[in-house]
Amino acid sequence: MTQVNQANQSLVQLLFKGQMGIEIEEHRVDQDRQSLSQFDHPQQLGNRRHQPYFQTDFSESMEELITAPHHRLVGVTNQLHNLQQLLNEQLQPHEIVWPLSMPPRLQAADVTFLEQTFKREWYQGYRDLLLAKYGPLRHIMCGIHVSYSPDPAIVTWYQKQQHLDNFTTAKNQLLFQITQHLVGFRWLLTYLYGASPLDENQTGLQPPVRSIRASQKGFANLPDVHIEYNTLTGFIQEQADAIKTGQLFAPSEFYGPVRLKGSDDLDTILDTGIQYLELRVLDDDPFALDGLQLTTLQFVKLLMVAGILFPRDWNVETLQQAANANQQVAMADPTMPLPAELHLQAQRLIDQLQSVLDRLQNASELQVALDLVQEQINDPLRTTGAKLAKEIKDNSLIEFGFRQGERFKQIRMQAPLEQQFLEIAPELISQYRYLSQTGIPFVVESPTTLTVQPNSEQEMTVTDKTSLATLQARWG
């Protein structure tokens, strides 16, 4: 039985609160060499030991841009836009940000450089393990991770609904319920947003597919690792067992579609509490200036809300059916419609979400996102994968990738200042740039006010009257 009939307007409003953030992986690519850049990670973007906004991953060219958690989805995408601007400002003259999840073609010398060059020495041992276990190419696929933590009021509501005594237990169970829903409908996200149709580092003719990265050939653990999502305790225990047997090095090596994040100690995480979930299935969007559309994030949020209001019995059988459906959709021709049964499931979900939006005040933006998904379900040619397939020439997206990367770089360089940094007044951009590049945690209170180190003894309000010298003296 669904809970939407008991959902009054105030409850529905609360469902869309909580905090979300994103992490996007993307490569710097050298236009002269037509391959991954061999320039160092820009020093101007701070010390990667503690930088919360700019990191790198498996290769030095593989940048990670990480937003803070935000209560507003537009706050997430605005910060992402600003971080992309800061990264682009530090590119070498012939570097671009690669717009695709799959890397460009690598020559033997590029692979050697990739294997031998790694400058985060504090992760060197773990990186060496991954290199030996998976080879050099699997971990340079890029994607987007979406984090989510529900509003405490929704956890309290859920606690009462489930007659649970403990808030931590309620939050654990609620996050896992949403996790199961996301895993169960992963195939729909792959259908809508899959954008890795071919692998430039494979030889021979490749019929385009929706998403190599989202498939079993993509960013996944080795076949001997079996972590199931049918129960919360089983999900945690199977990870712990895999680590004890050496199948996994640590929780960070689990590459399932959703992770649950809290304490790294899996033996105590249910007692100390899961803090948030992390959805890890989205490809970079090659048609979005910042690699992600706001409408995509809005639909992900809608899918999470559906997981709260429309719980399902996700058992071993139904989860396996969902996994099979994802593999089928991921490896299908990107112009093909959903199979009839999946189309029916998608339409039922849309109808459920529409019933929620009908109860929500000021739902116009979310309605636009839902209407777009409805159109894409009815017409596969409107999906990201189908649009990208049109750009394939001679079994390659190399030409498109360089053209699109250069186009995005020029858009940023030529944009007026107020479009380079969103929600930030021009007179505050220098302070915003300094704090972001130095890696000092802060929040944007308004276009003219930043709060630095919020909720700490060093909390500080920054306005256009705050000089860079003041900030440097305090945090330089």
C-alpha positions in Angstrom: 0.0 0.0 0.0 1.4 3.4 -0.9 1.7 6.2 1.5 0.8 9.0 -0.9 -2.9 9.1 0.2 -1.7 10.0 3.7 0.7 12.6 2.3 -0.6 16.1 3.0 0.9 19.2 1.4 3.4 19.9 4.2 4.7 16.4 4.1 5.1 16.5 0.3 7.0 19.8 0.7 9.3 18.1 3.2 10.0 15.2 0.9 11.8 17.6 -1.5 14.0 18.9 1.2 17.1 17.2 2.5 20.6 17.7 1.0 22.1 16.7 -2.3 25.5 17.1 -3.8 27.4 15.8 -6.8 30.9 14.6 -7.8 31.8 14.6 -11.4 34.8 12.9 -13.0 36.2 14.3 -16.2 39.5 14.2 -18.1 41.8 17.0 -19.1 42.7 16.2 -22.7 45.6 17.5 -24.8 44.4 18.7 -28.2 47.9 18.6 -29.7 48.5 15.0 -28.6 44.9 14.0 -29.1 44.9 12.0 -25.9 44.8 12.3 -22.1 46.8 15.3 -20.9 50.2 14.7 -19.3 50.3 18.1 -17.6 50.2 18.1 -13.8 47.0 18.8 -12.0 46.8 22.6 -11.7 48.6 23.7 -8.5 46.3 26.8 -8.4 43.5 24.4 -7.4 45.0 23.7 -4.0 46.4 20.8 -2.1 44.7 17.5 -2.9 45.3 16.1 0.5 42.6 18.3 2.0 40.8 20.0 -0.9 37.1 19.4 -0.6 36.2 20.7 -4.1 39.0 19.7 -6.5 40.5 16.2 -6.5 41.9 13.7 -9.0 41.2 10.0 -9.4 43.0 7.1 -11.1 45.0 9.2 -13.5 46.5 12.7 -13.1 44.3 13.9 -15.9 41.1 12.6 -14.3 39.7 15.6 -12.4 37.0 15.3 -9.7 34.9 18.3 -9.0 32.9 18.0 -5.8 30.1 20.2 -4.7 29.1 20.7 -1.1 25.7 19.3 0.0 22.9 21.7 -0.8 19.3 22.0 0.2 18.4 23.5 -3.2 19.1 21.6 -6.4 19.9 24.8 -8.2 22.5 25.4 -5.5 24.2 22.2 -6.5 24.2 23.0 -10.2 25.3 26.5 -9.7 28.3 25.5 -7.6 29.2 22.8 -10.2 29.1 25.6 -12.9 31.4 27.7 -10.8 33.9 24.9 -10.1 33.9 24.1 -13.8 34.8 27.7 -14.5 37.7 27.6 -12.0 39.0 24.4 -13.6 38.8 25.9 -17.1 40.7 29.0 -16.0 43.7 26.7 -15.1 43.8 24.7 -18.3 46.9 24.8 -20.4 46.4 26.6 -23.8 45.8 23.3 -25.7 43.9 21.5 -23.0 40.1 21.0 -22.9 37.8 19.2 -20.6 36.7 16.0 -22.3 32.9 15.9 -22.5 32.5 12.1 -22.6 32.6 9.4 -20.0 34.8 7.1 -22.1 38.3 8.4 -22.6 39.8 9.2 -26.0 42.1 6.7 -27.8 45.3 5.9 -26.0 48.5 4.9 -27.7 51.0 2.6 -26.0 53.0 5.5 -24.7 49.9 7.0 -23.2 49.2 3.8 -21.4 52.7 3.6 -20.1 52.5 7.2 -18.8 49.1 6.4 -17.2 50.6 3.3 -15.4 53.8 5.0 -14.2 52.6 8.5 -13.3 50.7 9.1 -10.1 51.5 12.0 -7.8 49.1 11.4 -4.8 51.7 9.3 -3.0 49.3 8.9 0.0 47.1 6.8 -2.3 49.9 5.1 -4.2 49.5 1.6 -2.6 45.8 1.5 -3.2 46.2 2.7 -6.7 48.9 0.1 -7.4 46.5 -2.6 -6.2 43.7 -1.4 -8.5 46.1 -1.2 -11.4 47.2 -4.8 -10.9 43.7 -6.0 -10.4 41.7 -4.2 -13.1 44.3 -3.0 -15.6 44.9 0.6 -16.6 41.7 1.3 -18.6 38.6 0.4 -16.4 39.2 3.1 -13.9 39.6 6.0 -16.4 35.9 5.8 -17.3 34.2 8.9 -15.9 30.8 9.4 -14.4 28.7 11.4 -11.9 28.0 10.5 -8.3 24.9 12.0 -6.6 24.8 12.1 -2.8 21.5 12.4 -0.8 20.6 12.7 2.8 16.9 13.2 3.8 15.6 16.0 5.9 15.5 15.0 9.6 11.8 15.7 9.7 11.2 13.1 7.0 13.2 10.6 9.0 11.1 11.4 12.1 7.9 10.9 10.0 9.3 7.6 8.7 10.2 6.5 12.2 6.6 7.1 13.3 5.2 5.3 10.3 7.4 2.3 10.9 6.9 2.4 14.7 10.7 2.5 15.3 12.2 3.6 18.6 15.5 4.8 17.3 16.1 7.7 14.9 19.4 6.2 13.7 17.7 2.9 12.8 14.9 4.8 11.0 17.4 6.8 8.9 19.4 3.6 8.1 16.2 1.8 7.0 14.9 4.8 5.0 18.1 5.3 3.1 18.2 1.6 2.3 14.6 1.7 1.1 15.5 4.6 -1.2 18.6 2.7 -2.3 16.6 -0.3 -3.3 14.3 1.8 -5.4 17.2 3.5 -7.2 18.8 0.1 -7.8 15.5 -1.3 -9.0 15.0 1.5 -11.5 18.6 1.8 -12.5 17.6 0.6 -16.0 15.4 3.7 -16.4 18.3 6.1 -15.6 20.5 4.1 -18.1 17.8 4.5 -20.7 17.4 8.2 -20.2 20.9 9.3 -19.6 23.3 6.6 -20.8 26.0 8.2 -22.9 28.9 5.9 -23.4 28.0 4.1 -26.7 31.5 2.9 -27.7 35.0 2.4 -26.5 37.8 4.2 -28.4 40.3 1.7 -27.1 38.7 -1.4 -28.5 39.4 -2.4 -32.1 37.0 -3.5 -34.7 33.5 -2.3 -35.6 31.3 -1.7 -32.5 27.6 -1.3 -32.9 26.7 1.6 -30.6 25.0 0.8 -27.3 23.5 3.1 -24.7 26.1 2.9 -22.0 29.2 0.7 -21.7 29.9 2.2 -18.4 26.6 1.2 -17.0 26.9 -2.3 -18.3 28.7 -5.3 -16.8 31.6 -4.4 -19.1 31.8 -1.0 -17.5 32.8 0.3 -14.1 32.1 -2.8 -12.1 33.8 -5.2 -9.7 35.2 -8.5 -10.8 32.6 -11.3 -11.4 33.5 -13.1 -8.1 32.2 -10.2 -6.0 28.5 -10.6 -5.1 27.0 -7.8 -3.0 23.2 -7.9 -3.0 20.7 -5.2 -2.1 17.9 -7.4 -0.8 18.4 -6.7 2.9 20.4 -3.9 4.7 22.2 -6.2 7.1 23.1 -8.6 4.3 24.3 -5.7 2.1 26.7 -4.5 4.8 27.8 -8.0 5.9 28.6 -9.1 2.3 30.9 -6.2 1.9 32.6 -6.9 5.2 33.0 -10.6 4.2 34.4 -9.6 0.8 37.0 -7.5 2.5 38.0 -10.2 5.0 38.5 -12.7 2.1 40.5 -10.2 0.1 38.0 -9.9 -2.7 37.7 -6.2 -1.9 40.4 -4.0 -0.4 38.0 -1.6 1.4 34.5 -0.3 1.1 35.8 2.2 -1.5 36.4 -0.7 -3.9 32.8 -1.7 -4.0 31.5 -0.4 -7.3 27.8 -1.1 -7.0 25.2 1.4 -8.3 24.6 2.8 -4.9 26.9 3.1 -1.9 25.8 3.9 1.7 28.3 6.2 3.4 29.0 6.7 7.1 31.7 5.1 9.2 34.3 3.2 7.2 34.0 0.5 9.9 31.4 -1.8 8.5 31.1 -3.6 11.8 29.7 -0.4 13.5 28.1 1.6 10.6 24.5 0.6 11.5 25.1 1.6 15.1 26.8 4.9 14.3 24.4 5.6 11.5 24.5 5.8 7.7 24.9 9.5 6.8 23.9 9.5 3.1 23.6 7.4 0.0 25.7 7.9 -3.2 24.2 7.0 -6.6 27.0 6.2 -9.0 25.3 5.2 -12.3 25.2 8.4 -14.4 27.4 9.0 -17.4 28.8 12.5 -18.0 26.3 14.4 -20.2 28.2 15.5 -23.3 25.5 18.0 -24.3 25.6 19.9 -21.0 28.1 22.7 -20.5 28.8 21.5 -16.9 28.4 17.8 -17.6 25.0 17.5 -15.9 21.6 19.1 -16.6 19.4 20.4 -13.8 16.5 18.4 -15.1 18.5 15.2 -14.7 19.2 16.0 -11.0 15.5 16.9 -10.6 14.4 13.5 -11.9 16.9 11.7 -9.7 15.3 13.6 -6.8 11.8 12.6 -8.0 13.0 8.9 -8.1 14.2 9.2 -4.5 10.9 10.6 -3.4 9.1 7.7 -5.1 11.3 5.4 -3.1 10.0 7.0 0.1 6.3 7.2 -0.9 5.9 4.0 -3.0 8.0 1.3 -1.3 8.2 -2.0 -3.1 9.2 -5.5 -2.2 12.7 -5.6 -3.7 13.6 -9.2 -3.0 16.4 -11.3 -4.6 14.2 -12.1 -7.6 12.9 -8.6 -8.4 16.4 -7.1 -7.9 17.9 -9.7 -10.3 15.2 -8.9 -12.8 16.1 -5.2 -12.5 19.8 -6.0 -12.9 19.0 -8.0 -16.0 16.9 -5.1 -17.3 19.7 -2.7 -16.8 22.1 -4.9 -18.7 19.6 -5.2 -21.5 18.9 -1.5 -21.7 22.6 -0.6 -21.4 23.7 -2.8 -24.3 20.7 -2.0 -26.6 20.9 0.3 -29.6 20.4 3.8 -28.1 17.6 4.5 -30.6 15.5 1.5 -29.6 12.4 2.0 -27.4 12.1 0.4 -24.0 10.8 -3.2 -24.1 7.0 -3.3 -23.5 7.2 -4.5 -19.9 9.8 -1.9 -18.9 7.8 0.8 -20.7 4.8 -0.1 -18.6 6.8 0.0 -15.4 8.2 3.4 -16.4 4.7 4.8 -17.1 3.4 3.6 -13.8 6.3 5.4 -12.1 5.6 8.6 -14.0 1.9 8.4 -13.0 2.9 7.9 -9.4 5.2 10.9 -9.5 2.6 13.0 -11.2 0.2 12.3 -8.3 2.9 13.7 -6.0 3.5 16.8 -8.0 -0.2 17.4 -8.1 0.0 17.9 -4.4 3.1 20.1 -4.4 3.0 23.8 -4.5 5.3 25.6 -6.9 6.1 22.4 -8.8 6.5 24.0 -12.2 10.3 23.2 -12.5 9.9 19.6 -11.4 6.9 19.3 -13.7 9.2 20.3 -16.6 11.7 17.6 -15.7 8.9 15.0 -15.4 7.4 16.0 -18.7 10.7 15.7 -20.4 11.1 12.1 -19.0 7.6 11.3 -20.3 8.6 12.5 -23.7 11.9 10.5 -23.6 10.0 7.3 -22.5 7.7 7.7 -25.5 10.4 8.7 -28.0 13.9 7.1 -27.5 15.3 9.6 -30.0 15.1 12.3 -27.4 17.3 10.4 -24.9 21.0 11.4 -24.4 22.3 8.2 -25.9 20.3 8.5 -29.1 21.4 12.1 -29.6 25.0 11.1 -29.0 24.8 8.1 -31.5 24.1 10.7 -34.2 27.6 12.1 -33.6 29.5 8.9 -34.3 31.6 9.0 -37.4 33.8 6.1 -38.6 33.1 4.2 -35.4 34.4 7.0 -33.3 33.4 10.0 -31.2 36.9 11.6 -31.2 35.9 14.4 -33.6 32.8 15.2 -31.6 34.6 15.1 -28.3 37.3 17.6 -29.4 34.8 19.8 -31.1 32.4 19.9 -28.1 35.2 20.3 -25.6 36.7 23.3 -27.5 33.2 24.7 -27.9 32.5 24.6 -24.1 35.9 26.1 -23.4 35.2 29.0 -25.7 31.7 29.6 -24.1 33.3 29.9 -20.7 36.1 32.2 -21.9 33.7 34.5 -23.7 30.9 34.6 -21.1 30.4 37.8 -19.1 31.5 37.7 -15.5 28.0 37.3 -14.1 27.5 34.1 -16.3 30.9 32.7 -15.4 30.0 32.5 -11.7 26.3 32.0 -10.8 24.7 33.3 -7.7 27.9 35.3 -6.9 28.0 39.1 -7.2 30.9 40.3 -9.4 32.4 42.2 -6.5 32.6 39.0 -4.4 34.1 36.7 -7.1 37.7 37.2 -6.0 36.9 36.1 -2.5 34.8 33.1 -3.9 37.7 32.1 -6.2 40.2 32.2 -3.3 38.2 30.1 -0.9 37.3 27.5 -3.6 40.9 27.2 -4.8 42.3 27.1 -1.3 39.7 24.5 -0.2 38.2 26.4 2.7 34.6 25.2 3.4 32.0 27.9 3.0 28.4 28.4 2.0 26.8 31.0 -0.2 24.2 32.8 2.0 23.4 35.3 -0.8 25.1 36.7 -3.9 26.9 39.2 -1.7 27.6 37.1 1.5 29.6 34.0 2.2 29.8 32.2 5.5 33.3 30.6 5.9 33.9 27.6 8.1 30.2 27.5 9.2 29.3 26.2 12.7 32.9 26.2 13.8 35.0 28.5 16.1 36.5 30.0 13.0 33.2 30.9 11.4 33.5 34.2 9.4 31.2 36.3 7.3 32.7 37.4 4.0 31.4 40.2 1.9 32.9 42.4 -0.8 34.4 44.5 2.0 36.5 41.5 3.1 39.9 41.9 1.4 41.9 39.0 0.0 44.7 40.0 2.4 42.3 39.3 5.3 41.5 35.9 4.0 45.1 35.0 3.3 46.2 36.1 6.7 43.6 33.8 8.3 43.8 30.8 6.0 46.9 31.3 3.9 
